[in-house]
Amino acid sequence: MGFLLTVSFLIHGLSLFCIILLYMQVTKVKRVERLHQQNINKMEAAMDSYLAEFQEQNEQFLRQLRERSTSLSSEVEKSSVKSPLVDEEDVPVQRVDLKSEPSQSLHELLSIEENQKHIRTPFDELTTDQIQDLSGEEIKEFSVYLKGKGLTIEEIAKHLYRGKTEIELLLKFHQ
């Protein structure tokens, strides 16, 4: 009888030990899930702020376009009233270039660096069409490369024919 009682205590102790171990595992899993959920919430907040920034920039761009179009339409209306002193050839035509070209060409920038370092980069022979067809990873590498050369985000965006915010995001995520 004493032997069975001792075996019973051992089995109860062993089962209590297993229950404690399982409880510790469950709390660890819950802690990891909580941290994961916090990270998800942080990422959602960051994406929300980036989307809000995109939306703000888009609205600002649209306002600027509306202002330009109204100013251009008012100028057109003013110029449509012909005065006898002004010839049509003397009136300058103002054109709005929505996609302005960079001040220096990509090939000039790359040749400057090549002359300085005497190293050819894989970006030396890229044409405008090839730049526009770059994959996401190549754009990221190229934007980091140009940022390392000291170009601003706006200049990089013009050279890669991408949006300023897109380049900002690529560079932020690269850090």
Disulfide bonds with the S-S distance in Angstrom:
none
